[in-house]
Amino acid sequence: MHLPKAPILTLPPTHPTLQTLMQTFLSPTATPQTMQTTIHALTTELITTAKSHDPNLAHNPTMIPILRGALPMFVAAAPLFPATTCVLARCSKKKGTQEVVVEWPGRRPFPPAADEGKIVVLDTLVATGDTVVKLCEELWEMSGGRERSVAVLCCYAAPEALERVAACPVVEYVVVAARAERCDEAGYLVPYTHGDIGDKIYGAAWKEKEKVVRPVVAEGEEDVDGVVSGVEGLLVRNGGRWELTDDGLGIEREIQFPSFKKAWAFMQLVADAAAKYRHHPEWTNVYNKVSIRWTTHQPRGLTELDVKLAQLCDSYCET
């Protein structure tokens, strides 16, 4: 049976603090404490909106924070109810595929105990929607097909992903604090969050005696500081998309497109730019994936052209 999509409730753009909260949420310099405080505030607003829409939510909900990013949402949400139950879910994609795997570190939410209320899925970001949709499909199956029995709350999401989640038959309604403009071809929300959301919330993993590779600028470059600054701004560790090669002589990135046609169109744009600037990449293409590296061979190292062409690649991915 085809069901109409569940309603999607969005906090009004005129909300007095939403703009400030989202600026902090997206900031590349936000500390873990600031991020967690911001997520707590956004979650409070999400719960308030959900309660206004759904009076039944007040009765001891069962919350499923998707690990690891949604744990601060649960911390903020739990005190807003007389009692809550927490069921953990961990979602990941199989290496080299788009297949989502859902793991339940503890018990599953169905069948519910007698004192448990509505199931509420919490997620900080919803980009493609793959993760939440897969989780909702499992909830649908294990519930025995309980239509419109689950609420989904998220801080930041792409419009297309919200529509996918709302189409899941188990979802009763969706509440989102702020909508992104879109999800780009690589699966990142635009405007960007400038880094892995888990790392922003908890801090990057500490590694003993980790060697930080620095860019190696080709001999003869006049503006060495400019090249170093340009390269650093492109790197994942600074909120960009590129990685330094192990020797620091190049920058590289793997890009996954929705289709081979999209990948080929990107490669054509890069080829045209390479011909224009007389500087060519090292790259490979397998179906919808393009691996690309910029480096200068003579003299060896990174140059202003490597930075410029990497920046062009990023712009081509956004068009």
ABEGO torsion letter per residue (X at the ends): XBBBBBBBBBBBAABAAAAAAAAAAABAABBAAAAAAAAAAAAAAAAAAAAAABAAAABGBBBBBBOAAAAAAAAAAAAABABBBBBBBBBBBBBGBABBBBBBABBBAOBBBAABBBBBBBBABBAAGAAAAAAAAAAAAAAGGBBGABBBBBABBBAAAAAAAAABAABABBBBABBBABBBAAGBBOBBAGEBAAAAAAEBBBBBGBBBBBBBBBBGBABAAAAAAAAAAABAAAGBABBBBAAGABBBBBBBBABAAAAAAAAAAAAAAAAAAGBBBBBBBBEABBBBBBBBAOBBEBBAAAAAAAAAAAAAAAX
